[in-house]
Each structure stands twice: as C-alpha cells, then as structure tokens.
Amino acid sequence: MSLGDGRSLCMECLGSAVMDTGECQPLYHSIRDYYEGMNMKLDQQIPMLLVERQALNEAMEGESKVSVFFLLFHNT
C-alpha cells in the first residue's frame, strides 16, 4: 500500500499501523504505564504528533525549533 509520500506499507504491517495521532494515544499510555510499573514514573506529558514525510523533513531542517521527534516505521 502506497502512503502517497514515497513510502509504502507492507500487508504484514497494515493491520497494526498507526495512521493518525489519536490512534497512538493508547500506545503512549501503555508505554507510560509500563515505566510506572518499573518505578520510573514520567512526570511530564510527552507531545506526540504523526506527520507525513515532507513535514518531518521540514521540521528536521529547522531542528533547533523542535524539541522531540518520535518516528517508528518498518522499511519494506
């Protein structure tokens, strides 16, 4: 499956791919709960936003303006 920005998503990953920011919130909460269970509580909210490749490239060019990026992908 083509994502329209030069990237592709394989059929194996299609069922578990996170395609919008709202879908990643349960994952974020699961990760936060895991670390809290190990007595490593996160005292701040970590912002997460899913973006297309071009937006990520533009942000990386102006990296001094951006504090944190998370990018997870499976390259086929």
N, CA, C, O and CB atoms as a CASP TS submission, in Angstrom:
PFRMAT TS
TARGET T0000
AUTHOR 0000-0000-0000
METHOD Language model
MODEL 1
PARENT N/A
ATOM      1  N   MET     1       0.854  -1.184   0.000  1.00  0.00           N
ATOM      2  CA  MET     1       0.000   0.000   0.000  1.00  0.00           C
ATOM      3  C   MET     1       0.890   1.234   0.000  1.00  0.00           C
ATOM      4  O   MET     1       1.788   1.359   0.832  1.00  0.00           O
ATOM      5  CB  MET     1      -0.966   0.006   1.228  1.00  0.00           C
ATOM      6  N   SER     2       0.641   2.136  -0.925  1.00  0.00           N
ATOM      7  CA  SER     2       1.396   3.378  -1.004  1.00  0.00           C
ATOM      8  C   SER     2       0.782   4.406  -0.055  1.00  0.00           C
ATOM      9  O   SER     2      -0.440   4.538   0.023  1.00  0.00           O
ATOM     10  CB  SER     2       1.423   3.916  -2.460  1.00  0.00           C
ATOM     11  N   LEU     3       1.640   5.133   0.664  1.00  0.00           N
ATOM     12  CA  LEU     3       1.157   6.165   1.581  1.00  0.00           C
ATOM     13  C   LEU     3       1.068   7.535   0.919  1.00  0.00           C
ATOM     14  O   LEU     3       0.670   8.512   1.553  1.00  0.00           O
ATOM     15  CB  LEU     3       2.061   6.245   2.793  1.00  0.00           C
ATOM     16  N   GLY     4       1.441   7.605  -0.359  1.00  0.00           N
ATOM     17  CA  GLY     4       1.278   8.845  -1.098  1.00  0.00           C
ATOM     18  C   GLY     4       2.412   9.838  -0.959  1.00  0.00           C
ATOM     19  O   GLY     4       2.378  10.898  -1.583  1.00  0.00           O
ATOM     20  N   ASP     5       3.415   9.520  -0.155  1.00  0.00           N
ATOM     21  CA  ASP     5       4.544  10.448   0.002  1.00  0.00           C
ATOM     22  C   ASP     5       5.879   9.746  -0.276  1.00  0.00           C
ATOM     23  O   ASP     5       6.930  10.168   0.207  1.00  0.00           O
ATOM     24  CB  ASP     5       4.550  11.049   1.424  1.00  0.00           C
ATOM     25  N   GLY     6       5.814   8.676  -1.058  1.00  0.00           N
ATOM     26  CA  GLY     6       7.027   7.945  -1.408  1.00  0.00           C
ATOM     27  C   GLY     6       7.278   6.742  -0.528  1.00  0.00           C
ATOM     28  O   GLY     6       8.157   5.933  -0.825  1.00  0.00           O
ATOM     29  N   ARG     7       6.527   6.608   0.543  1.00  0.00           N
ATOM     30  CA  ARG     7       6.674   5.452   1.422  1.00  0.00           C
ATOM     31  C   ARG     7       5.613   4.423   1.094  1.00  0.00           C
ATOM     32  O   ARG     7       4.566   4.741   0.531  1.00  0.00           O
ATOM     33  CB  ARG     7       6.583   5.866   2.901  1.00  0.00           C
ATOM     34  N   SER     8       5.905   3.171   1.460  1.00  0.00           N
ATOM     35  CA  SER     8       4.942   2.087   1.285  1.00  0.00           C
ATOM     36  C   SER     8       4.771   1.362   2.600  1.00  0.00           C
ATOM     37  O   SER     8       5.659   1.361   3.453  1.00  0.00           O
ATOM     38  CB  SER     8       5.392   1.109   0.175  1.00  0.00           C
ATOM     39  N   LEU     9       3.620   0.748   2.746  1.00  0.00           N
ATOM     40  CA  LEU     9       3.309  -0.023   3.940  1.00  0.00           C
ATOM     41  C   LEU     9       3.033  -1.450   3.490  1.00  0.00           C
ATOM     42  O   LEU     9       2.167  -1.682   2.647  1.00  0.00           O
ATOM     43  CB  LEU     9       2.087   0.584   4.727  1.00  0.00           C
ATOM     44  N   CYS    10       3.772  -2.412   4.054  1.00  0.00           N
ATOM     45  CA  CYS    10       3.584  -3.807   3.660  1.00  0.00           C
ATOM     46  C   CYS    10       2.288  -4.356   4.266  1.00  0.00           C
ATOM     47  O   CYS    10       1.783  -3.825   5.256  1.00  0.00           O
ATOM     48  CB  CYS    10       4.797  -4.667   4.102  1.00  0.00           C
ATOM     49  N   MET    11       1.763  -5.410   3.669  1.00  0.00           N
ATOM     50  CA  MET    11       0.500  -6.002   4.124  1.00  0.00           C
ATOM     51  C   MET    11       0.613  -6.551   5.544  1.00  0.00           C
ATOM     52  O   MET    11      -0.367  -6.554   6.288  1.00  0.00           O
ATOM     53  CB  MET    11       0.066  -7.118   3.171  1.00  0.00           C
ATOM     54  N   GLU    12       1.799  -7.012   5.921  1.00  0.00           N
ATOM     55  CA  GLU    12       2.008  -7.539   7.270  1.00  0.00           C
ATOM     56  C   GLU    12       1.807  -6.453   8.323  1.00  0.00           C
ATOM     57  O   GLU    12       1.275  -6.722   9.400  1.00  0.00           O
ATOM     58  CB  GLU    12       3.413  -8.140   7.397  1.00  0.00           C
ATOM     59  N   CYS    13       2.226  -5.238   8.018  1.00  0.00           N
ATOM     60  CA  CYS    13       2.147  -4.138   8.980  1.00  0.00           C
ATOM     61  C   CYS    13       0.835  -3.364   8.901  1.00  0.00           C
ATOM     62  O   CYS    13       0.509  -2.606   9.815  1.00  0.00           O
ATOM     63  CB  CYS    13       3.295  -3.192   8.765  1.00  0.00           C
ATOM     64  N   LEU    14       0.086  -3.545   7.829  1.00  0.00           N
ATOM     65  CA  LEU    14      -1.128  -2.772   7.618  1.00  0.00           C
ATOM     66  C   LEU    14      -2.112  -2.882   8.778  1.00  0.00           C
ATOM     67  O   LEU    14      -2.735  -1.887   9.147  1.00  0.00           O
ATOM     68  CB  LEU    14      -1.793  -3.216   6.349  1.00  0.00           C
ATOM     69  N   GLY    15      -2.265  -4.072   9.360  1.00  0.00           N
ATOM     70  CA  GLY    15      -3.218  -4.268  10.446  1.00  0.00           C
ATOM     71  C   GLY    15      -2.840  -3.593  11.753  1.00  0.00           C
ATOM     72  O   GLY    15      -3.707  -3.330  12.586  1.00  0.00           O
ATOM     73  N   SER    16      -1.562  -3.311  11.943  1.00  0.00           N
ATOM     74  CA  SER    16      -1.134  -2.699  13.199  1.00  0.00           C
ATOM     75  C   SER    16      -0.579  -1.293  13.010  1.00  0.00           C
ATOM     76  O   SER    16      -0.112  -0.680  13.970  1.00  0.00           O
ATOM     77  CB  SER    16      -0.094  -3.564  13.861  1.00  0.00           C
ATOM     78  N   ALA    17      -0.626  -0.779  11.794  1.00  0.00           N
ATOM     79  CA  ALA    17      -0.088   0.555  11.527  1.00  0.00           C
ATOM     80  C   ALA    17      -0.944   1.625  12.198  1.00  0.00           C
ATOM     81  O   ALA    17      -2.173   1.545  12.189  1.00  0.00           O
ATOM     82  CB  ALA    17      -0.009   0.811  10.011  1.00  0.00           C
ATOM     83  N   VAL    18      -0.298   2.606  12.769  1.00  0.00           N
ATOM     84  CA  VAL    18      -0.973   3.747  13.380  1.00  0.00           C
ATOM     85  C   VAL    18      -0.997   4.847  12.331  1.00  0.00           C
ATOM     86  O   VAL    18       0.053   5.314  11.888  1.00  0.00           O
ATOM     87  CB  VAL    18      -0.255   4.222  14.713  1.00  0.00           C
ATOM     88  N   MET    19      -2.191   5.258  11.937  1.00  0.00           N
ATOM     89  CA  MET    19      -2.323   6.190  10.826  1.00  0.00           C
ATOM     90  C   MET    19      -2.733   7.600  11.229  1.00  0.00           C
ATOM     91  O   MET    19      -2.684   8.506  10.397  1.00  0.00           O
ATOM     92  CB  MET    19      -3.310   5.661   9.863  1.00  0.00           C
ATOM     93  N   ASP    20      -3.134   7.814  12.472  1.00  0.00           N
ATOM     94  CA  ASP    20      -3.397   9.185  12.915  1.00  0.00           C
ATOM     95  C   ASP    20      -3.018   9.339  14.387  1.00  0.00           C
ATOM     96  O   ASP    20      -2.881   8.358  15.118  1.00  0.00           O
ATOM     97  CB  ASP    20      -4.887   9.557  12.698  1.00  0.00           C
ATOM     98  N   THR    21      -2.855  10.579  14.795  1.00  0.00           N
ATOM     99  CA  THR    21      -2.350  10.887  16.133  1.00  0.00           C
ATOM    100  C   THR    21      -3.220  10.287  17.229  1.00  0.00           C
ATOM    101  O   THR    21      -2.696   9.802  18.232  1.00  0.00           O
ATOM    102  CB  THR    21      -2.258  12.387  16.322  1.00  0.00           C
ATOM    103  N   GLY    22      -4.535  10.311  17.057  1.00  0.00           N
ATOM    104  CA  GLY    22      -5.435   9.764  18.069  1.00  0.00           C
ATOM    105  C   GLY    22      -5.222   8.283  18.313  1.00  0.00           C
ATOM    106  O   GLY    22      -5.405   7.804  19.432  1.00  0.00           O
ATOM    107  N   GLU    23      -4.834   7.549  17.270  1.00  0.00           N
ATOM    108  CA  GLU    23      -4.598   6.114  17.404  1.00  0.00           C
ATOM    109  C   GLU    23      -3.352   5.799  18.231  1.00  0.00           C
ATOM    110  O   GLU    23      -3.232   4.693  18.758  1.00  0.00           O
ATOM    111  CB  GLU    23      -4.470   5.486  16.035  1.00  0.00           C
ATOM    112  N   CYS    24      -2.430   6.743  18.354  1.00  0.00           N
ATOM    113  CA  CYS    24      -1.198   6.444  19.090  1.00  0.00           C
ATOM    114  C   CYS    24      -1.335   6.715  20.589  1.00  0.00           C
ATOM    115  O   CYS    24      -0.436   6.364  21.354  1.00  0.00           O
ATOM    116  CB  CYS    24      -0.047   7.264  18.527  1.00  0.00           C
ATOM    117  N   GLN    25      -2.426   7.324  21.025  1.00  0.00           N
ATOM    118  CA  GLN    25      -2.597   7.609  22.446  1.00  0.00           C
ATOM    119  C   GLN    25      -2.640   6.349  23.313  1.00  0.00           C
ATOM    120  O   GLN    25      -1.990   6.328  24.359  1.00  0.00           O
ATOM    121  CB  GLN    25      -3.858   8.401  22.651  1.00  0.00           C
ATOM    122  N   PRO    26      -3.370   5.300  22.931  1.00  0.00           N
ATOM    123  CA  PRO    26      -3.330   4.075  23.750  1.00  0.00           C
ATOM    124  C   PRO    26      -1.928   3.483  23.861  1.00  0.00           C
ATOM    125  O   PRO    26      -1.554   2.965  24.913  1.00  0.00           O
ATOM    126  CB  PRO    26      -4.269   3.033  23.169  1.00  0.00           C
ATOM    127  N   LEU    27      -1.156   3.556  22.787  1.00  0.00           N
ATOM    128  CA  LEU    27       0.223   3.080  22.821  1.00  0.00           C
ATOM    129  C   LEU    27       1.047   3.916  23.798  1.00  0.00           C
ATOM    130  O   LEU    27       1.809   3.371  24.597  1.00  0.00           O
ATOM    131  CB  LEU    27       0.849   3.127  21.411  1.00  0.00           C
ATOM    132  N   TYR    28       0.894   5.225  23.736  1.00  0.00           N
ATOM    133  CA  TYR    28       1.590   6.121  24.655  1.00  0.00           C
ATOM    134  C   TYR    28       1.249   5.775  26.108  1.00  0.00           C
ATOM    135  O   TYR    28       2.139   5.691  26.955  1.00  0.00           O
ATOM    136  CB  TYR    28       1.226   7.590  24.353  1.00  0.00           C
ATOM    137  N   HIS    29      -0.041   5.576  26.393  1.00  0.00           N
ATOM    138  CA  HIS    29      -0.456   5.255  27.764  1.00  0.00           C
ATOM    139  C   HIS    29       0.089   3.896  28.207  1.00  0.00           C
ATOM    140  O   HIS    29       0.457   3.723  29.369  1.00  0.00           O
ATOM    141  CB  HIS    29      -1.990   5.265  27.873  1.00  0.00           C
ATOM    142  N   SER    30       0.140   2.950  27.301  1.00  0.00           N
ATOM    143  CA  SER    30       0.690   1.634  27.617  1.00  0.00           C
ATOM    144  C   SER    30       2.172   1.724  27.960  1.00  0.00           C
ATOM    145  O   SER    30       2.631   1.093  28.912  1.00  0.00           O
ATOM    146  CB  SER    30       0.481   0.675  26.446  1.00  0.00           C
ATOM    147  N   ILE    31       2.910   2.498  27.197  1.00  0.00           N
ATOM    148  CA  ILE    31       4.347   2.683  27.461  1.00  0.00           C
ATOM    149  C   ILE    31       4.545   3.401  28.787  1.00  0.00           C
ATOM    150  O   ILE    31       5.408   3.024  29.580  1.00  0.00           O
ATOM    151  CB  ILE    31       5.022   3.480  26.314  1.00  0.00           C
ATOM    152  N   ARG    32       3.744   4.436  29.027  1.00  0.00           N
ATOM    153  CA  ARG    32       3.841   5.177  30.285  1.00  0.00           C
ATOM    154  C   ARG    32       3.542   4.266  31.479  1.00  0.00           C
ATOM    155  O   ARG    32       4.248   4.314  32.486  1.00  0.00           O
ATOM    156  CB  ARG    32       2.874   6.377  30.277  1.00  0.00           C
ATOM    157  N   ASP    33       2.498   3.434  31.370  1.00  0.00           N
ATOM    158  CA  ASP    33       2.148   2.513  32.448  1.00  0.00           C
ATOM    159  C   ASP    33       3.251   1.484  32.689  1.00  0.00           C
ATOM    160  O   ASP    33       3.528   1.126  33.834  1.00  0.00           O
ATOM    161  CB  ASP    33       0.835   1.804  32.128  1.00  0.00           C
ATOM    162  N   TYR    34       3.874   1.015  31.622  1.00  0.00           N
ATOM    163  CA  TYR    34       4.979   0.057  31.746  1.00  0.00           C
ATOM    164  C   TYR    34       6.106   0.655  32.585  1.00  0.00           C
ATOM    165  O   TYR    34       6.600   0.018  33.515  1.00  0.00           O
ATOM    166  CB  TYR    34       5.509  -0.352  30.348  1.00  0.00           C
ATOM    167  N   TYR    35       6.511   1.882  32.253  1.00  0.00           N
ATOM    168  CA  TYR    35       7.603   2.507  33.006  1.00  0.00           C
ATOM    169  C   TYR    35       7.190   2.843  34.434  1.00  0.00           C
ATOM    170  O   TYR    35       8.010   2.740  35.347  1.00  0.00           O
ATOM    171  CB  TYR    35       8.073   3.771  32.296  1.00  0.00           C
ATOM    172  N   GLU    36       5.947   3.240  34.646  1.00  0.00           N
ATOM    173  CA  GLU    36       5.480   3.494  36.000  1.00  0.00           C
ATOM    174  C   GLU    36       5.516   2.215  36.827  1.00  0.00           C
ATOM    175  O   GLU    36       5.802   2.259  38.023  1.00  0.00           O
ATOM    176  CB  GLU    36       4.063   4.076  35.980  1.00  0.00           C
ATOM    177  N   GLY    37       5.225   1.062  36.192  1.00  0.00           N
ATOM    178  CA  GLY    37       5.292  -0.227  36.872  1.00  0.00           C
ATOM    179  C   GLY    37       6.700  -0.606  37.278  1.00  0.00           C
ATOM    180  O   GLY    37       6.894  -1.446  38.157  1.00  0.00           O
ATOM    181  N   MET    38       7.689   0.015  36.637  1.00  0.00           N
ATOM    182  CA  MET    38       9.097  -0.230  36.971  1.00  0.00           C
ATOM    183  C   MET    38       9.644   0.885  37.868  1.00  0.00           C
ATOM    184  O   MET    38      10.857   1.059  37.986  1.00  0.00           O
ATOM    185  CB  MET    38       9.946  -0.343  35.682  1.00  0.00           C
ATOM    186  N   ASN    39       8.726   1.647  38.506  1.00  0.00           N
ATOM    187  CA  ASN    39       9.075   2.784  39.365  1.00  0.00           C
ATOM    188  C   ASN    39       9.883   3.843  38.621  1.00  0.00           C
ATOM    189  O   ASN    39      10.803   4.443  39.177  1.00  0.00           O
ATOM    190  CB  ASN    39       9.859   2.301  40.576  1.00  0.00           C
ATOM    191  N   MET    40       9.530   4.060  37.369  1.00  0.00           N
ATOM    192  CA  MET    40      10.180   5.084  36.546  1.00  0.00           C
ATOM    193  C   MET    40       9.096   6.006  35.995  1.00  0.00           C
ATOM    194  O   MET    40       8.919   6.116  34.782  1.00  0.00           O
ATOM    195  CB  MET    40      11.022   4.437  35.379  1.00  0.00           C
ATOM    196  N   LYS    41       8.373   6.668  36.899  1.00  0.00           N
ATOM    197  CA  LYS    41       7.236   7.497  36.520  1.00  0.00           C
ATOM    198  C   LYS    41       7.689   8.697  35.684  1.00  0.00           C
ATOM    199  O   LYS    41       8.688   9.348  35.988  1.00  0.00           O
ATOM    200  CB  LYS    41       6.486   7.973  37.771  1.00  0.00           C
ATOM    201  N   LEU    42       6.922   8.970  34.622  1.00  0.00           N
ATOM    202  CA  LEU    42       7.161  10.144  33.799  1.00  0.00           C
ATOM    203  C   LEU    42       6.357  11.295  34.395  1.00  0.00           C
ATOM    204  O   LEU    42       5.133  11.215  34.496  1.00  0.00           O
ATOM    205  CB  LEU    42       6.772   9.887  32.298  1.00  0.00           C
ATOM    206  N   ASP    43       7.036  12.348  34.783  1.00  0.00           N
ATOM    207  CA  ASP    43       6.362  13.467  35.425  1.00  0.00           C
ATOM    208  C   ASP    43       5.876  14.527  34.456  1.00  0.00           C
ATOM    209  O   ASP    43       5.329  15.547  34.877  1.00  0.00           O
ATOM    210  CB  ASP    43       7.271  14.091  36.414  1.00  0.00           C
ATOM    211  N   GLN    44       6.064  14.306  33.186  1.00  0.00           N
ATOM    212  CA  GLN    44       5.599  15.290  32.214  1.00  0.00           C
ATOM    213  C   GLN    44       4.921  14.605  31.043  1.00  0.00           C
ATOM    214  O   GLN    44       5.187  13.439  30.752  1.00  0.00           O
ATOM    215  CB  GLN    44       6.761  16.151  31.720  1.00  0.00           C
ATOM    216  N   GLN    45       4.056  15.327  30.385  1.00  0.00           N
ATOM    217  CA  GLN    45       3.374  14.827  29.189  1.00  0.00           C
ATOM    218  C   GLN    45       4.341  14.968  28.019  1.00  0.00           C
ATOM    219  O   GLN    45       4.921  16.036  27.819  1.00  0.00           O
ATOM    220  CB  GLN    45       2.025  15.605  28.916  1.00  0.00           C
ATOM    221  N   ILE    46       4.517  13.913  27.256  1.00  0.00           N
ATOM    222  CA  ILE    46       5.397  13.947  26.092  1.00  0.00           C
ATOM    223  C   ILE    46       4.527  14.147  24.863  1.00  0.00           C
ATOM    224  O   ILE    46       3.674  13.310  24.566  1.00  0.00           O
ATOM    225  CB  ILE    46       6.257  12.639  25.977  1.00  0.00           C
ATOM    226  N   PRO    47       4.733  15.253  24.140  1.00  0.00           N
ATOM    227  CA  PRO    47       3.886  15.507  22.978  1.00  0.00           C
ATOM    228  C   PRO    47       4.194  14.531  21.844  1.00  0.00           C
ATOM    229  O   PRO    47       5.354  14.220  21.576  1.00  0.00           O
ATOM    230  CB  PRO    47       4.069  16.947  22.495  1.00  0.00           C
ATOM    231  N   MET    48       3.137  14.052  21.181  1.00  0.00           N
ATOM    232  CA  MET    48       3.309  13.167  20.038  1.00  0.00           C
ATOM    233  C   MET    48       2.384  13.630  18.926  1.00  0.00           C
ATOM    234  O   MET    48       1.219  13.949  19.164  1.00  0.00           O
ATOM    235  CB  MET    48       3.026  11.687  20.420  1.00  0.00           C
ATOM    236  N   LEU    49       2.906  13.662  17.727  1.00  0.00           N
ATOM    237  CA  LEU    49       2.124  14.044  16.570  1.00  0.00           C
ATOM    238  C   LEU    49       2.636  13.256  15.379  1.00  0.00           C
ATOM    239  O   LEU    49       3.835  13.265  15.099  1.00  0.00           O
ATOM    240  CB  LEU    49       2.199  15.576  16.312  1.00  0.00           C
ATOM    241  N   LEU    50       1.754  12.584  14.684  1.00  0.00           N
ATOM    242  CA  LEU    50       2.135  11.851  13.485  1.00  0.00           C
ATOM    243  C   LEU    50       2.097  12.807  12.305  1.00  0.00           C
ATOM    244  O   LEU    50       1.144  13.569  12.141  1.00  0.00           O
ATOM    245  CB  LEU    50       1.201  10.629  13.246  1.00  0.00           C
ATOM    246  N   VAL    51       3.137  12.763  11.487  1.00  0.00           N
ATOM    247  CA  VAL    51       3.223  13.655  10.343  1.00  0.00           C
ATOM    248  C   VAL    51       3.678  12.886   9.108  1.00  0.00           C
ATOM    249  O   VAL    51       4.245  11.799   9.213  1.00  0.00           O
ATOM    250  CB  VAL    51       4.181  14.820  10.637  1.00  0.00           C
ATOM    251  N   GLU    52       3.423  13.464   7.939  1.00  0.00           N
ATOM    252  CA  GLU    52       3.906  12.880   6.702  1.00  0.00           C
ATOM    253  C   GLU    52       5.399  13.154   6.548  1.00  0.00           C
ATOM    254  O   GLU    52       5.965  13.994   7.247  1.00  0.00           O
ATOM    255  CB  GLU    52       3.123  13.433   5.498  1.00  0.00           C
ATOM    256  N   ARG    53       6.017  12.440   5.632  1.00  0.00           N
ATOM    257  CA  ARG    53       7.461  12.534   5.414  1.00  0.00           C
ATOM    258  C   ARG    53       7.908  13.985   5.173  1.00  0.00           C
ATOM    259  O   ARG    53       8.890  14.425   5.771  1.00  0.00           O
ATOM    260  CB  ARG    53       7.867  11.658   4.224  1.00  0.00           C
ATOM    261  N   GLN    54       7.213  14.727   4.317  1.00  0.00           N
ATOM    262  CA  GLN    54       7.632  16.096   3.990  1.00  0.00           C
ATOM    263  C   GLN    54       7.624  16.985   5.231  1.00  0.00           C
ATOM    264  O   GLN    54       8.547  17.777   5.423  1.00  0.00           O
ATOM    265  CB  GLN    54       6.714  16.694   2.909  1.00  0.00           C
ATOM    266  N   ALA    55       6.605  16.869   6.071  1.00  0.00           N
ATOM    267  CA  ALA    55       6.545  17.674   7.292  1.00  0.00           C
ATOM    268  C   ALA    55       7.688  17.311   8.227  1.00  0.00           C
ATOM    269  O   ALA    55       8.261  18.188   8.874  1.00  0.00           O
ATOM    270  CB  ALA    55       5.196  17.481   8.005  1.00  0.00           C
ATOM    271  N   LEU    56       8.029  16.024   8.307  1.00  0.00           N
ATOM    272  CA  LEU    56       9.139  15.602   9.150  1.00  0.00           C
ATOM    273  C   LEU    56      10.455  16.149   8.609  1.00  0.00           C
ATOM    274  O   LEU    56      11.287  16.635   9.375  1.00  0.00           O
ATOM    275  CB  LEU    56       9.193  14.070   9.244  1.00  0.00           C
ATOM    276  N   ASN    57      10.647  16.074   7.299  1.00  0.00           N
ATOM    277  CA  ASN    57      11.873  16.601   6.700  1.00  0.00           C
ATOM    278  C   ASN    57      12.015  18.093   6.948  1.00  0.00           C
ATOM    279  O   ASN    57      13.101  18.572   7.276  1.00  0.00           O
ATOM    280  CB  ASN    57      11.897  16.319   5.203  1.00  0.00           C
ATOM    281  N   GLU    58      10.923  18.828   6.791  1.00  0.00           N
ATOM    282  CA  GLU    58      10.966  20.276   7.036  1.00  0.00           C
ATOM    283  C   GLU    58      11.284  20.575   8.492  1.00  0.00           C
ATOM    284  O   GLU    58      12.048  21.495   8.783  1.00  0.00           O
ATOM    285  CB  GLU    58       9.632  20.927   6.649  1.00  0.00           C
ATOM    286  N   ALA    59      10.714  19.817   9.398  1.00  0.00           N
ATOM    287  CA  ALA    59      10.961  20.036  10.822  1.00  0.00           C
ATOM    288  C   ALA    59      12.403  19.700  11.173  1.00  0.00           C
ATOM    289  O   ALA    59      13.020  20.377  11.995  1.00  0.00           O
ATOM    290  CB  ALA    59       9.997  19.197  11.673  1.00  0.00           C
ATOM    291  N   MET    60      12.939  18.657  10.551  1.00  0.00           N
ATOM    292  CA  MET    60      14.324  18.280  10.838  1.00  0.00           C
ATOM    293  C   MET    60      15.292  19.347  10.336  1.00  0.00           C
ATOM    294  O   MET    60      16.346  19.556  10.937  1.00  0.00           O
ATOM    295  CB  MET    60      14.656  16.922  10.197  1.00  0.00           C
ATOM    296  N   GLU    61      14.946  20.023   9.245  1.00  0.00           N
ATOM    297  CA  GLU    61      15.778  21.117   8.747  1.00  0.00           C
ATOM    298  C   GLU    61      15.814  22.264   9.749  1.00  0.00           C
ATOM    299  O   GLU    61      16.841  22.929   9.891  1.00  0.00           O
ATOM    300  CB  GLU    61      15.258  21.614   7.390  1.00  0.00           C
ATOM    301  N   GLY    62      14.719  22.500  10.435  1.00  0.00           N
ATOM    302  CA  GLY    62      14.649  23.546  11.458  1.00  0.00           C
ATOM    303  C   GLY    62      14.707  22.951  12.845  1.00  0.00           C
ATOM    304  O   GLY    62      13.994  23.394  13.745  1.00  0.00           O
ATOM    305  N   GLU    63      15.560  21.937  13.029  1.00  0.00           N
ATOM    306  CA  GLU    63      15.602  21.152  14.264  1.00  0.00           C
ATOM    307  C   GLU    63      15.761  21.983  15.527  1.00  0.00           C
ATOM    308  O   GLU    63      15.289  21.571  16.586  1.00  0.00           O
ATOM    309  CB  GLU    63      16.717  20.172  14.191  1.00  0.00           C
ATOM    310  N   SER    64      16.401  23.127  15.451  1.00  0.00           N
ATOM    311  CA  SER    64      16.583  23.940  16.652  1.00  0.00           C
ATOM    312  C   SER    64      15.245  24.426  17.208  1.00  0.00           C
ATOM    313  O   SER    64      15.158  24.802  18.377  1.00  0.00           O
ATOM    314  CB  SER    64      17.485  25.135  16.347  1.00  0.00           C
ATOM    315  N   LYS    65      14.201  24.418  16.374  1.00  0.00           N
ATOM    316  CA  LYS    65      12.885  24.863  16.815  1.00  0.00           C
ATOM    317  C   LYS    65      12.050  23.724  17.393  1.00  0.00           C
ATOM    318  O   LYS    65      10.986  23.963  17.965  1.00  0.00           O
ATOM    319  CB  LYS    65      12.148  25.501  15.662  1.00  0.00           C
ATOM    320  N   VAL    66      12.523  22.494  17.249  1.00  0.00           N
ATOM    321  CA  VAL    66      11.752  21.318  17.639  1.00  0.00           C
ATOM    322  C   VAL    66      12.476  20.587  18.754  1.00  0.00           C
ATOM    323  O   VAL    66      13.684  20.363  18.674  1.00  0.00           O
ATOM    324  CB  VAL    66      11.521  20.380  16.433  1.00  0.00           C
ATOM    325  N   SER    67      11.735  20.212  19.804  1.00  0.00           N
ATOM    326  CA  SER    67      12.381  19.583  20.948  1.00  0.00           C
ATOM    327  C   SER    67      12.450  18.063  20.847  1.00  0.00           C
ATOM    328  O   SER    67      13.491  17.487  21.164  1.00  0.00           O
ATOM    329  CB  SER    67      11.659  19.963  22.200  1.00  0.00           C
ATOM    330  N   VAL    68      11.377  17.386  20.415  1.00  0.00           N
ATOM    331  CA  VAL    68      11.352  15.923  20.436  1.00  0.00           C
ATOM    332  C   VAL    68      10.621  15.400  19.204  1.00  0.00           C
ATOM    333  O   VAL    68       9.576  15.927  18.821  1.00  0.00           O
ATOM    334  CB  VAL    68      10.676  15.402  21.731  1.00  0.00           C
ATOM    335  N   PHE    69      11.185  14.348  18.579  1.00  0.00           N
ATOM    336  CA  PHE    69      10.513  13.641  17.490  1.00  0.00           C
ATOM    337  C   PHE    69      10.541  12.162  17.770  1.00  0.00           C
ATOM    338  O   PHE    69      11.552  11.639  18.238  1.00  0.00           O
ATOM    339  CB  PHE    69      11.171  13.946  16.129  1.00  0.00           C
ATOM    340  N   PHE    70       9.454  11.479  17.496  1.00  0.00           N
ATOM    341  CA  PHE    70       9.401  10.029  17.544  1.00  0.00           C
ATOM    342  C   PHE    70       8.950   9.565  16.169  1.00  0.00           C
ATOM    343  O   PHE    70       7.919  10.012  15.667  1.00  0.00           O
ATOM    344  CB  PHE    70       8.439   9.512  18.682  1.00  0.00           C
ATOM    345  N   LEU    71       9.718   8.669  15.560  1.00  0.00           N
ATOM    346  CA  LEU    71       9.343   8.136  14.254  1.00  0.00           C
ATOM    347  C   LEU    71       9.548   6.636  14.286  1.00  0.00           C
ATOM    348  O   LEU    71      10.670   6.164  14.468  1.00  0.00           O
ATOM    349  CB  LEU    71      10.172   8.793  13.103  1.00  0.00           C
ATOM    350  N   LEU    72       8.483   5.889  14.114  1.00  0.00           N
ATOM    351  CA  LEU    72       8.550   4.443  14.056  1.00  0.00           C
ATOM    352  C   LEU    72       8.105   4.012  12.673  1.00  0.00           C
ATOM    353  O   LEU    72       7.066   4.457  12.185  1.00  0.00           O
ATOM    354  CB  LEU    72       7.678   3.786  15.163  1.00  0.00           C
ATOM    355  N   PHE    73       8.876   3.157  12.043  1.00  0.00           N
ATOM    356  CA  PHE    73       8.489   2.662  10.739  1.00  0.00           C
ATOM    357  C   PHE    73       9.107   1.304  10.478  1.00  0.00           C
ATOM    358  O   PHE    73      10.087   0.906  11.107  1.00  0.00           O
ATOM    359  CB  PHE    73       8.892   3.644   9.655  1.00  0.00           C
ATOM    360  N   HIS    74       8.513   0.617   9.543  1.00  0.00           N
ATOM    361  CA  HIS    74       9.013  -0.670   9.078  1.00  0.00           C
ATOM    362  C   HIS    74       9.330  -0.486   7.619  1.00  0.00           C
ATOM    363  O   HIS    74       8.425  -0.244   6.820  1.00  0.00           O
ATOM    364  CB  HIS    74       7.982  -1.840   9.311  1.00  0.00           C
ATOM    365  N   ASN    75      10.583  -0.591   7.248  1.00  0.00           N
ATOM    366  CA  ASN    75      11.002  -0.365   5.868  1.00  0.00           C
ATOM    367  C   ASN    75      10.901  -1.674   5.099  1.00  0.00           C
ATOM    368  O   ASN    75      11.524  -2.666   5.477  1.00  0.00           O
ATOM    369  CB  ASN    75      12.449   0.201   5.806  1.00  0.00           C
ATOM    370  N   THR    76      10.126  -1.683   4.033  1.00  0.00           N
ATOM    371  CA  THR    76       9.943  -2.899   3.248  1.00  0.00           C
ATOM    372  C   THR    76      10.964  -3.003   2.151  1.00  0.00           C
ATOM    373  O   THR    76      10.956  -3.970   1.390  1.00  0.00           O
ATOM    374  CB  THR    76       8.558  -2.948   2.661  1.00  0.00           C
TER
END
